[in-house]
Amino acid sequence: MRVVNAAGGKTFASAYTPSKTRKHEATVRLYAQQAMAGRQPTAHQVRLTVIQVFAVPSSWARKARQQALAGTLRPTVKPDWDNIAKSVSDAINGVVYLNDKQVVSARVEKWYGPQPELEVVAETLEATPTTEHAGSSEQLVLGLAK
């Protein structure tokens, strides 16, 4: 959200998506379209799992690099987990599911790896009358390497 000062002294808030974010979302959307292989977006409830892998900085000492690749040192760098989730959810909206309001459960994980990657798993859920939790009926895995 940004504040815009219009002619005549009027001020209003405007939604703004940076160019880099728009490009990233377009790439994720393209991979999602390919993974869907012509299938229609689901109308069911959806559980999303998003795994963002960051490349280990080449400037790091060998010990820190080894810890990062072993998973004992996790990224506490930007983007924040919620921005990753929002970007992925917006990108696959209308491709994997009809509307992002269908996402009833989501998990985002940040890891280090030898190269940047993004893995998105979208599972359709069917509610069962005997339990609060739903059972998985279909899974779509979308993997992106940068």
MODELLER restraints for C-alpha pairs under 7 A, 6 or more apart:
rsr = mdl.restraints
at = mdl.atoms
rsr.add(forms.Gaussian(group=physical.xy_distance, feature=features.Distance(at['CA:1:A'], at['CA:13:A']), mean=6.41, stdev=0.5))
rsr.add(forms.Gaussian(group=physical.xy_distance, feature=features.Distance(at['CA:1:A'], at['CA:14:A']), mean=5.56, stdev=0.5))
rsr.add(forms.Gaussian(group=physical.xy_distance, feature=features.Distance(at['CA:1:A'], at['CA:15:A']), mean=4.48, stdev=0.5))
rsr.add(forms.Gaussian(group=physical.xy_distance, feature=features.Distance(at['CA:1:A'], at['CA:16:A']), mean=5.76, stdev=0.5))
rsr.add(forms.Gaussian(group=physical.xy_distance, feature=features.Distance(at['CA:2:A'], at['CA:13:A']), mean=5.58, stdev=0.5))
rsr.add(forms.Gaussian(group=physical.xy_distance, feature=features.Distance(at['CA:2:A'], at['CA:14:A']), mean=5.37, stdev=0.5))
rsr.add(forms.Gaussian(group=physical.xy_distance, feature=features.Distance(at['CA:2:A'], at['CA:15:A']), mean=6.33, stdev=0.5))
rsr.add(forms.Gaussian(group=physical.xy_distance, feature=features.Distance(at['CA:2:A'], at['CA:16:A']), mean=6.69, stdev=0.5))
rsr.add(forms.Gaussian(group=physical.xy_distance, feature=features.Distance(at['CA:3:A'], at['CA:11:A']), mean=6.84, stdev=0.5))
rsr.add(forms.Gaussian(group=physical.xy_distance, feature=features.Distance(at['CA:3:A'], at['CA:12:A']), mean=5.77, stdev=0.5))
rsr.add(forms.Gaussian(group=physical.xy_distance, feature=features.Distance(at['CA:3:A'], at['CA:13:A']), mean=4.54, stdev=0.5))
rsr.add(forms.Gaussian(group=physical.xy_distance, feature=features.Distance(at['CA:3:A'], at['CA:14:A']), mean=6.22, stdev=0.5))
rsr.add(forms.Gaussian(group=physical.xy_distance, feature=features.Distance(at['CA:4:A'], at['CA:11:A']), mean=5.62, stdev=0.5))
rsr.add(forms.Gaussian(group=physical.xy_distance, feature=features.Distance(at['CA:4:A'], at['CA:12:A']), mean=5.43, stdev=0.5))
rsr.add(forms.Gaussian(group=physical.xy_distance, feature=features.Distance(at['CA:4:A'], at['CA:13:A']), mean=6.00, stdev=0.5))
rsr.add(forms.Gaussian(group=physical.xy_distance, feature=features.Distance(at['CA:4:A'], at['CA:14:A']), mean=6.70, stdev=0.5))
rsr.add(forms.Gaussian(group=physical.xy_distance, feature=features.Distance(at['CA:5:A'], at['CA:11:A']), mean=4.54, stdev=0.5))
rsr.add(forms.Gaussian(group=physical.xy_distance, feature=features.Distance(at['CA:5:A'], at['CA:12:A']), mean=6.74, stdev=0.5))
rsr.add(forms.Gaussian(group=physical.xy_distance, feature=features.Distance(at['CA:25:A'], at['CA:87:A']), mean=6.22, stdev=0.5))
rsr.add(forms.Gaussian(group=physical.xy_distance, feature=features.Distance(at['CA:25:A'], at['CA:88:A']), mean=6.73, stdev=0.5))
rsr.add(forms.Gaussian(group=physical.xy_distance, feature=features.Distance(at['CA:25:A'], at['CA:91:A']), mean=4.77, stdev=0.5))
rsr.add(forms.Gaussian(group=physical.xy_distance, feature=features.Distance(at['CA:26:A'], at['CA:91:A']), mean=6.59, stdev=0.5))
rsr.add(forms.Gaussian(group=physical.xy_distance, feature=features.Distance(at['CA:28:A'], at['CA:88:A']), mean=6.94, stdev=0.5))
rsr.add(forms.Gaussian(group=physical.xy_distance, feature=features.Distance(at['CA:28:A'], at['CA:91:A']), mean=6.00, stdev=0.5))
rsr.add(forms.Gaussian(group=physical.xy_distance, feature=features.Distance(at['CA:29:A'], at['CA:91:A']), mean=4.97, stdev=0.5))
rsr.add(forms.Gaussian(group=physical.xy_distance, feature=features.Distance(at['CA:29:A'], at['CA:92:A']), mean=5.37, stdev=0.5))
rsr.add(forms.Gaussian(group=physical.xy_distance, feature=features.Distance(at['CA:31:A'], at['CA:142:A']), mean=6.69, stdev=0.5))
rsr.add(forms.Gaussian(group=physical.xy_distance, feature=features.Distance(at['CA:32:A'], at['CA:92:A']), mean=6.36, stdev=0.5))
rsr.add(forms.Gaussian(group=physical.xy_distance, feature=features.Distance(at['CA:32:A'], at['CA:95:A']), mean=6.75, stdev=0.5))
rsr.add(forms.Gaussian(group=physical.xy_distance, feature=features.Distance(at['CA:32:A'], at['CA:96:A']), mean=6.91, stdev=0.5))
rsr.add(forms.Gaussian(group=physical.xy_distance, feature=features.Distance(at['CA:32:A'], at['CA:142:A']), mean=6.27, stdev=0.5))
rsr.add(forms.Gaussian(group=physical.xy_distance, feature=features.Distance(at['CA:33:A'], at['CA:95:A']), mean=6.27, stdev=0.5))
rsr.add(forms.Gaussian(group=physical.xy_distance, feature=features.Distance(at['CA:35:A'], at['CA:142:A']), mean=6.25, stdev=0.5))
rsr.add(forms.Gaussian(group=physical.xy_distance, feature=features.Distance(at['CA:41:A'], at['CA:94:A']), mean=6.36, stdev=0.5))
rsr.add(forms.Gaussian(group=physical.xy_distance, feature=features.Distance(at['CA:41:A'], at['CA:95:A']), mean=5.34, stdev=0.5))
rsr.add(forms.Gaussian(group=physical.xy_distance, feature=features.Distance(at['CA:41:A'], at['CA:96:A']), mean=4.57, stdev=0.5))
rsr.add(forms.Gaussian(group=physical.xy_distance, feature=features.Distance(at['CA:41:A'], at['CA:97:A']), mean=4.36, stdev=0.5))
rsr.add(forms.Gaussian(group=physical.xy_distance, feature=features.Distance(at['CA:41:A'], at['CA:98:A']), mean=5.53, stdev=0.5))
rsr.add(forms.Gaussian(group=physical.xy_distance, feature=features.Distance(at['CA:42:A'], at['CA:96:A']), mean=6.29, stdev=0.5))
rsr.add(forms.Gaussian(group=physical.xy_distance, feature=features.Distance(at['CA:42:A'], at['CA:97:A']), mean=4.68, stdev=0.5))
rsr.add(forms.Gaussian(group=physical.xy_distance, feature=features.Distance(at['CA:42:A'], at['CA:98:A']), mean=6.31, stdev=0.5))
rsr.add(forms.Gaussian(group=physical.xy_distance, feature=features.Distance(at['CA:43:A'], at['CA:97:A']), mean=6.23, stdev=0.5))
rsr.add(forms.Gaussian(group=physical.xy_distance, feature=features.Distance(at['CA:43:A'], at['CA:98:A']), mean=6.10, stdev=0.5))
rsr.add(forms.Gaussian(group=physical.xy_distance, feature=features.Distance(at['CA:44:A'], at['CA:102:A']), mean=6.84, stdev=0.5))
rsr.add(forms.Gaussian(group=physical.xy_distance, feature=features.Distance(at['CA:44:A'], at['CA:124:A']), mean=5.91, stdev=0.5))
rsr.add(forms.Gaussian(group=physical.xy_distance, feature=features.Distance(at['CA:44:A'], at['CA:125:A']), mean=6.26, stdev=0.5))
rsr.add(forms.Gaussian(group=physical.xy_distance, feature=features.Distance(at['CA:44:A'], at['CA:126:A']), mean=6.76, stdev=0.5))
rsr.add(forms.Gaussian(group=physical.xy_distance, feature=features.Distance(at['CA:45:A'], at['CA:102:A']), mean=4.88, stdev=0.5))
rsr.add(forms.Gaussian(group=physical.xy_distance, feature=features.Distance(at['CA:45:A'], at['CA:103:A']), mean=5.99, stdev=0.5))
rsr.add(forms.Gaussian(group=physical.xy_distance, feature=features.Distance(at['CA:45:A'], at['CA:104:A']), mean=6.28, stdev=0.5))
rsr.add(forms.Gaussian(group=physical.xy_distance, feature=features.Distance(at['CA:45:A'], at['CA:124:A']), mean=5.75, stdev=0.5))
rsr.add(forms.Gaussian(group=physical.xy_distance, feature=features.Distance(at['CA:45:A'], at['CA:125:A']), mean=5.15, stdev=0.5))
rsr.add(forms.Gaussian(group=physical.xy_distance, feature=features.Distance(at['CA:45:A'], at['CA:126:A']), mean=6.74, stdev=0.5))
rsr.add(forms.Gaussian(group=physical.xy_distance, feature=features.Distance(at['CA:46:A'], at['CA:102:A']), mean=5.77, stdev=0.5))
rsr.add(forms.Gaussian(group=physical.xy_distance, feature=features.Distance(at['CA:46:A'], at['CA:103:A']), mean=4.61, stdev=0.5))
rsr.add(forms.Gaussian(group=physical.xy_distance, feature=features.Distance(at['CA:46:A'], at['CA:104:A']), mean=5.90, stdev=0.5))
rsr.add(forms.Gaussian(group=physical.xy_distance, feature=features.Distance(at['CA:46:A'], at['CA:105:A']), mean=6.87, stdev=0.5))
rsr.add(forms.Gaussian(group=physical.xy_distance, feature=features.Distance(at['CA:46:A'], at['CA:122:A']), mean=6.46, stdev=0.5))
rsr.add(forms.Gaussian(group=physical.xy_distance, feature=features.Distance(at['CA:46:A'], at['CA:123:A']), mean=5.50, stdev=0.5))
rsr.add(forms.Gaussian(group=physical.xy_distance, feature=features.Distance(at['CA:46:A'], at['CA:124:A']), mean=4.59, stdev=0.5))
rsr.add(forms.Gaussian(group=physical.xy_distance, feature=features.Distance(at['CA:46:A'], at['CA:125:A']), mean=5.65, stdev=0.5))
rsr.add(forms.Gaussian(group=physical.xy_distance, feature=features.Distance(at['CA:47:A'], at['CA:103:A']), mean=5.81, stdev=0.5))
rsr.add(forms.Gaussian(group=physical.xy_distance, feature=features.Distance(at['CA:47:A'], at['CA:104:A']), mean=6.03, stdev=0.5))
rsr.add(forms.Gaussian(group=physical.xy_distance, feature=features.Distance(at['CA:47:A'], at['CA:105:A']), mean=4.64, stdev=0.5))
rsr.add(forms.Gaussian(group=physical.xy_distance, feature=features.Distance(at['CA:47:A'], at['CA:106:A']), mean=5.57, stdev=0.5))
rsr.add(forms.Gaussian(group=physical.xy_distance, feature=features.Distance(at['CA:47:A'], at['CA:122:A']), mean=5.78, stdev=0.5))
rsr.add(forms.Gaussian(group=physical.xy_distance, feature=features.Distance(at['CA:47:A'], at['CA:123:A']), mean=5.12, stdev=0.5))
rsr.add(forms.Gaussian(group=physical.xy_distance, feature=features.Distance(at['CA:47:A'], at['CA:124:A']), mean=6.47, stdev=0.5))
rsr.add(forms.Gaussian(group=physical.xy_distance, feature=features.Distance(at['CA:48:A'], at['CA:105:A']), mean=6.32, stdev=0.5))
rsr.add(forms.Gaussian(group=physical.xy_distance, feature=features.Distance(at['CA:48:A'], at['CA:106:A']), mean=4.56, stdev=0.5))
rsr.add(forms.Gaussian(group=physical.xy_distance, feature=features.Distance(at['CA:48:A'], at['CA:107:A']), mean=6.33, stdev=0.5))
rsr.add(forms.Gaussian(group=physical.xy_distance, feature=features.Distance(at['CA:48:A'], at['CA:121:A']), mean=5.69, stdev=0.5))
rsr.add(forms.Gaussian(group=physical.xy_distance, feature=features.Distance(at['CA:48:A'], at['CA:122:A']), mean=4.69, stdev=0.5))
rsr.add(forms.Gaussian(group=physical.xy_distance, feature=features.Distance(at['CA:48:A'], at['CA:123:A']), mean=6.48, stdev=0.5))
rsr.add(forms.Gaussian(group=physical.xy_distance, feature=features.Distance(at['CA:49:A'], at['CA:106:A']), mean=5.68, stdev=0.5))
rsr.add(forms.Gaussian(group=physical.xy_distance, feature=features.Distance(at['CA:49:A'], at['CA:107:A']), mean=4.80, stdev=0.5))
rsr.add(forms.Gaussian(group=physical.xy_distance, feature=features.Distance(at['CA:49:A'], at['CA:108:A']), mean=5.96, stdev=0.5))
rsr.add(forms.Gaussian(group=physical.xy_distance, feature=features.Distance(at['CA:49:A'], at['CA:120:A']), mean=5.75, stdev=0.5))
rsr.add(forms.Gaussian(group=physical.xy_distance, feature=features.Distance(at['CA:49:A'], at['CA:121:A']), mean=5.04, stdev=0.5))
rsr.add(forms.Gaussian(group=physical.xy_distance, feature=features.Distance(at['CA:49:A'], at['CA:122:A']), mean=6.57, stdev=0.5))
rsr.add(forms.Gaussian(group=physical.xy_distance, feature=features.Distance(at['CA:50:A'], at['CA:107:A']), mean=6.19, stdev=0.5))
rsr.add(forms.Gaussian(group=physical.xy_distance, feature=features.Distance(at['CA:50:A'], at['CA:108:A']), mean=4.73, stdev=0.5))
rsr.add(forms.Gaussian(group=physical.xy_distance, feature=features.Distance(at['CA:50:A'], at['CA:109:A']), mean=6.31, stdev=0.5))
rsr.add(forms.Gaussian(group=physical.xy_distance, feature=features.Distance(at['CA:50:A'], at['CA:119:A']), mean=5.74, stdev=0.5))
rsr.add(forms.Gaussian(group=physical.xy_distance, feature=features.Distance(at['CA:50:A'], at['CA:120:A']), mean=4.61, stdev=0.5))
rsr.add(forms.Gaussian(group=physical.xy_distance, feature=features.Distance(at['CA:50:A'], at['CA:121:A']), mean=6.47, stdev=0.5))
rsr.add(forms.Gaussian(group=physical.xy_distance, feature=features.Distance(at['CA:51:A'], at['CA:108:A']), mean=5.83, stdev=0.5))
rsr.add(forms.Gaussian(group=physical.xy_distance, feature=features.Distance(at['CA:51:A'], at['CA:109:A']), mean=4.80, stdev=0.5))
rsr.add(forms.Gaussian(group=physical.xy_distance, feature=features.Distance(at['CA:51:A'], at['CA:110:A']), mean=6.02, stdev=0.5))
rsr.add(forms.Gaussian(group=physical.xy_distance, feature=features.Distance(at['CA:51:A'], at['CA:118:A']), mean=5.73, stdev=0.5))
rsr.add(forms.Gaussian(group=physical.xy_distance, feature=features.Distance(at['CA:51:A'], at['CA:119:A']), mean=5.03, stdev=0.5))
rsr.add(forms.Gaussian(group=physical.xy_distance, feature=features.Distance(at['CA:51:A'], at['CA:120:A']), mean=6.48, stdev=0.5))
rsr.add(forms.Gaussian(group=physical.xy_distance, feature=features.Distance(at['CA:52:A'], at['CA:109:A']), mean=6.19, stdev=0.5))
rsr.add(forms.Gaussian(group=physical.xy_distance, feature=features.Distance(at['CA:52:A'], at['CA:110:A']), mean=4.96, stdev=0.5))
rsr.add(forms.Gaussian(group=physical.xy_distance, feature=features.Distance(at['CA:52:A'], at['CA:111:A']), mean=6.32, stdev=0.5))
rsr.add(forms.Gaussian(group=physical.xy_distance, feature=features.Distance(at['CA:52:A'], at['CA:117:A']), mean=6.03, stdev=0.5))
rsr.add(forms.Gaussian(group=physical.xy_distance, feature=features.Distance(at['CA:52:A'], at['CA:118:A']), mean=4.66, stdev=0.5))
rsr.add(forms.Gaussian(group=physical.xy_distance, feature=features.Distance(at['CA:52:A'], at['CA:119:A']), mean=6.54, stdev=0.5))
rsr.add(forms.Gaussian(group=physical.xy_distance, feature=features.Distance(at['CA:53:A'], at['CA:110:A']), mean=5.91, stdev=0.5))
rsr.add(forms.Gaussian(group=physical.xy_distance, feature=features.Distance(at['CA:53:A'], at['CA:111:A']), mean=4.75, stdev=0.5))
rsr.add(forms.Gaussian(group=physical.xy_distance, feature=features.Distance(at['CA:53:A'], at['CA:112:A']), mean=5.18, stdev=0.5))
rsr.add(forms.Gaussian(group=physical.xy_distance, feature=features.Distance(at['CA:53:A'], at['CA:113:A']), mean=5.84, stdev=0.5))
rsr.add(forms.Gaussian(group=physical.xy_distance, feature=features.Distance(at['CA:53:A'], at['CA:116:A']), mean=5.14, stdev=0.5))
rsr.add(forms.Gaussian(group=physical.xy_distance, feature=features.Distance(at['CA:53:A'], at['CA:117:A']), mean=4.87, stdev=0.5))
rsr.add(forms.Gaussian(group=physical.xy_distance, feature=features.Distance(at['CA:53:A'], at['CA:118:A']), mean=6.09, stdev=0.5))
rsr.add(forms.Gaussian(group=physical.xy_distance, feature=features.Distance(at['CA:54:A'], at['CA:111:A']), mean=6.16, stdev=0.5))
rsr.add(forms.Gaussian(group=physical.xy_distance, feature=features.Distance(at['CA:54:A'], at['CA:112:A']), mean=4.72, stdev=0.5))
rsr.add(forms.Gaussian(group=physical.xy_distance, feature=features.Distance(at['CA:54:A'], at['CA:113:A']), mean=5.94, stdev=0.5))
rsr.add(forms.Gaussian(group=physical.xy_distance, feature=features.Distance(at['CA:54:A'], at['CA:115:A']), mean=6.56, stdev=0.5))
rsr.add(forms.Gaussian(group=physical.xy_distance, feature=features.Distance(at['CA:54:A'], at['CA:116:A']), mean=4.63, stdev=0.5))
rsr.add(forms.Gaussian(group=physical.xy_distance, feature=features.Distance(at['CA:54:A'], at['CA:117:A']), mean=6.82, stdev=0.5))
rsr.add(forms.Gaussian(group=physical.xy_distance, feature=features.Distance(at['CA:55:A'], at['CA:112:A']), mean=5.71, stdev=0.5))
rsr.add(forms.Gaussian(group=physical.xy_distance, feature=features.Distance(at['CA:55:A'], at['CA:113:A']), mean=5.22, stdev=0.5))
rsr.add(forms.Gaussian(group=physical.xy_distance, feature=features.Distance(at['CA:55:A'], at['CA:114:A']), mean=5.35, stdev=0.5))
rsr.add(forms.Gaussian(group=physical.xy_distance, feature=features.Distance(at['CA:55:A'], at['CA:115:A']), mean=4.49, stdev=0.5))
rsr.add(forms.Gaussian(group=physical.xy_distance, feature=features.Distance(at['CA:55:A'], at['CA:116:A']), mean=4.90, stdev=0.5))
rsr.add(forms.Gaussian(group=physical.xy_distance, feature=features.Distance(at['CA:56:A'], at['CA:65:A']), mean=6.42, stdev=0.5))
rsr.add(forms.Gaussian(group=physical.xy_distance, feature=features.Distance(at['CA:56:A'], at['CA:68:A']), mean=6.93, stdev=0.5))
rsr.add(forms.Gaussian(group=physical.xy_distance, feature=features.Distance(at['CA:56:A'], at['CA:112:A']), mean=5.79, stdev=0.5))
rsr.add(forms.Gaussian(group=physical.xy_distance, feature=features.Distance(at['CA:56:A'], at['CA:113:A']), mean=6.12, stdev=0.5))
rsr.add(forms.Gaussian(group=physical.xy_distance, feature=features.Distance(at['CA:56:A'], at['CA:114:A']), mean=6.26, stdev=0.5))
rsr.add(forms.Gaussian(group=physical.xy_distance, feature=features.Distance(at['CA:67:A'], at['CA:73:A']), mean=5.39, stdev=0.5))
rsr.add(forms.Gaussian(group=physical.xy_distance, feature=features.Distance(at['CA:68:A'], at['CA:74:A']), mean=6.29, stdev=0.5))
rsr.add(forms.Gaussian(group=physical.xy_distance, feature=features.Distance(at['CA:68:A'], at['CA:112:A']), mean=5.60, stdev=0.5))
rsr.add(forms.Gaussian(group=physical.xy_distance, feature=features.Distance(at['CA:69:A'], at['CA:112:A']), mean=5.89, stdev=0.5))
rsr.add(forms.Gaussian(group=physical.xy_distance, feature=features.Distance(at['CA:69:A'], at['CA:113:A']), mean=5.51, stdev=0.5))
rsr.add(forms.Gaussian(group=physical.xy_distance, feature=features.Distance(at['CA:71:A'], at['CA:111:A']), mean=6.86, stdev=0.5))
rsr.add(forms.Gaussian(group=physical.xy_distance, feature=features.Distance(at['CA:74:A'], at['CA:110:A']), mean=6.75, stdev=0.5))
rsr.add(forms.Gaussian(group=physical.xy_distance, feature=features.Distance(at['CA:74:A'], at['CA:111:A']), mean=5.43, stdev=0.5))
rsr.add(forms.Gaussian(group=physical.xy_distance, feature=features.Distance(at['CA:74:A'], at['CA:112:A']), mean=6.41, stdev=0.5))
rsr.add(forms.Gaussian(group=physical.xy_distance, feature=features.Distance(at['CA:75:A'], at['CA:110:A']), mean=6.06, stdev=0.5))
rsr.add(forms.Gaussian(group=physical.xy_distance, feature=features.Distance(at['CA:75:A'], at['CA:111:A']), mean=5.94, stdev=0.5))
rsr.add(forms.Gaussian(group=physical.xy_distance, feature=features.Distance(at['CA:75:A'], at['CA:112:A']), mean=6.52, stdev=0.5))
rsr.add(forms.Gaussian(group=physical.xy_distance, feature=features.Distance(at['CA:81:A'], at['CA:108:A']), mean=6.21, stdev=0.5))
rsr.add(forms.Gaussian(group=physical.xy_distance, feature=features.Distance(at['CA:85:A'], at['CA:108:A']), mean=6.63, stdev=0.5))
rsr.add(forms.Gaussian(group=physical.xy_distance, feature=features.Distance(at['CA:89:A'], at['CA:100:A']), mean=6.46, stdev=0.5))
rsr.add(forms.Gaussian(group=physical.xy_distance, feature=features.Distance(at['CA:93:A'], at['CA:99:A']), mean=5.62, stdev=0.5))
rsr.add(forms.Gaussian(group=physical.xy_distance, feature=features.Distance(at['CA:93:A'], at['CA:100:A']), mean=5.72, stdev=0.5))
rsr.add(forms.Gaussian(group=physical.xy_distance, feature=features.Distance(at['CA:116:A'], at['CA:145:A']), mean=6.12, stdev=0.5))
rsr.add(forms.Gaussian(group=physical.xy_distance, feature=features.Distance(at['CA:116:A'], at['CA:146:A']), mean=5.57, stdev=0.5))
rsr.add(forms.Gaussian(group=physical.xy_distance, feature=features.Distance(at['CA:117:A'], at['CA:144:A']), mean=5.59, stdev=0.5))
rsr.add(forms.Gaussian(group=physical.xy_distance, feature=features.Distance(at['CA:117:A'], at['CA:145:A']), mean=4.28, stdev=0.5))
rsr.add(forms.Gaussian(group=physical.xy_distance, feature=features.Distance(at['CA:117:A'], at['CA:146:A']), mean=5.86, stdev=0.5))
rsr.add(forms.Gaussian(group=physical.xy_distance, feature=features.Distance(at['CA:118:A'], at['CA:143:A']), mean=5.91, stdev=0.5))
rsr.add(forms.Gaussian(group=physical.xy_distance, feature=features.Distance(at['CA:118:A'], at['CA:144:A']), mean=4.97, stdev=0.5))
rsr.add(forms.Gaussian(group=physical.xy_distance, feature=features.Distance(at['CA:118:A'], at['CA:145:A']), mean=6.25, stdev=0.5))
rsr.add(forms.Gaussian(group=physical.xy_distance, feature=features.Distance(at['CA:119:A'], at['CA:142:A']), mean=5.81, stdev=0.5))
rsr.add(forms.Gaussian(group=physical.xy_distance, feature=features.Distance(at['CA:119:A'], at['CA:143:A']), mean=4.40, stdev=0.5))
rsr.add(forms.Gaussian(group=physical.xy_distance, feature=features.Distance(at['CA:119:A'], at['CA:144:A']), mean=6.10, stdev=0.5))
rsr.add(forms.Gaussian(group=physical.xy_distance, feature=features.Distance(at['CA:120:A'], at['CA:141:A']), mean=5.87, stdev=0.5))
rsr.add(forms.Gaussian(group=physical.xy_distance, feature=features.Distance(at['CA:120:A'], at['CA:142:A']), mean=5.02, stdev=0.5))
rsr.add(forms.Gaussian(group=physical.xy_distance, feature=features.Distance(at['CA:120:A'], at['CA:143:A']), mean=6.24, stdev=0.5))
rsr.add(forms.Gaussian(group=physical.xy_distance, feature=features.Distance(at['CA:121:A'], at['CA:139:A']), mean=6.87, stdev=0.5))
rsr.add(forms.Gaussian(group=physical.xy_distance, feature=features.Distance(at['CA:121:A'], at['CA:140:A']), mean=5.67, stdev=0.5))
rsr.add(forms.Gaussian(group=physical.xy_distance, feature=features.Distance(at['CA:121:A'], at['CA:141:A']), mean=4.52, stdev=0.5))
rsr.add(forms.Gaussian(group=physical.xy_distance, feature=features.Distance(at['CA:121:A'], at['CA:142:A']), mean=6.21, stdev=0.5))
rsr.add(forms.Gaussian(group=physical.xy_distance, feature=features.Distance(at['CA:122:A'], at['CA:139:A']), mean=5.77, stdev=0.5))
rsr.add(forms.Gaussian(group=physical.xy_distance, feature=features.Distance(at['CA:122:A'], at['CA:140:A']), mean=5.18, stdev=0.5))
rsr.add(forms.Gaussian(group=physical.xy_distance, feature=features.Distance(at['CA:122:A'], at['CA:141:A']), mean=6.53, stdev=0.5))
rsr.add(forms.Gaussian(group=physical.xy_distance, feature=features.Distance(at['CA:123:A'], at['CA:136:A']), mean=6.30, stdev=0.5))
rsr.add(forms.Gaussian(group=physical.xy_distance, feature=features.Distance(at['CA:123:A'], at['CA:138:A']), mean=5.60, stdev=0.5))
rsr.add(forms.Gaussian(group=physical.xy_distance, feature=features.Distance(at['CA:123:A'], at['CA:139:A']), mean=4.34, stdev=0.5))
rsr.add(forms.Gaussian(group=physical.xy_distance, feature=features.Distance(at['CA:123:A'], at['CA:140:A']), mean=6.31, stdev=0.5))
rsr.add(forms.Gaussian(group=physical.xy_distance, feature=features.Distance(at['CA:124:A'], at['CA:136:A']), mean=5.93, stdev=0.5))
rsr.add(forms.Gaussian(group=physical.xy_distance, feature=features.Distance(at['CA:124:A'], at['CA:137:A']), mean=5.78, stdev=0.5))
rsr.add(forms.Gaussian(group=physical.xy_distance, feature=features.Distance(at['CA:124:A'], at['CA:138:A']), mean=5.30, stdev=0.5))
rsr.add(forms.Gaussian(group=physical.xy_distance, feature=features.Distance(at['CA:124:A'], at['CA:139:A']), mean=6.45, stdev=0.5))
rsr.add(forms.Gaussian(group=physical.xy_distance, feature=features.Distance(at['CA:125:A'], at['CA:134:A']), mean=5.60, stdev=0.5))
rsr.add(forms.Gaussian(group=physical.xy_distance, feature=features.Distance(at['CA:125:A'], at['CA:135:A']), mean=5.53, stdev=0.5))
rsr.add(forms.Gaussian(group=physical.xy_distance, feature=features.Distance(at['CA:125:A'], at['CA:136:A']), mean=4.77, stdev=0.5))
rsr.add(forms.Gaussian(group=physical.xy_distance, feature=features.Distance(at['CA:125:A'], at['CA:137:A']), mean=5.85, stdev=0.5))
rsr.add(forms.Gaussian(group=physical.xy_distance, feature=features.Distance(at['CA:126:A'], at['CA:134:A']), mean=5.51, stdev=0.5))
rsr.add(forms.Gaussian(group=physical.xy_distance, feature=features.Distance(at['CA:126:A'], at['CA:135:A']), mean=5.71, stdev=0.5))
rsr.add(forms.Gaussian(group=physical.xy_distance, feature=features.Distance(at['CA:126:A'], at['CA:136:A']), mean=6.65, stdev=0.5))
rsr.add(forms.Gaussian(group=physical.xy_distance, feature=features.Distance(at['CA:126:A'], at['CA:137:A']), mean=6.78, stdev=0.5))
rsr.add(forms.Gaussian(group=physical.xy_distance, feature=features.Distance(at['CA:127:A'], at['CA:133:A']), mean=6.88, stdev=0.5))
rsr.add(forms.Gaussian(group=physical.xy_distance, feature=features.Distance(at['CA:127:A'], at['CA:134:A']), mean=4.52, stdev=0.5))
rsr.add(forms.Gaussian(group=physical.xy_distance, feature=features.Distance(at['CA:127:A'], at['CA:135:A']), mean=6.66, stdev=0.5))
rsr.add(forms.Gaussian(group=physical.xy_distance, feature=features.Distance(at['CA:128:A'], at['CA:134:A']), mean=5.91, stdev=0.5))
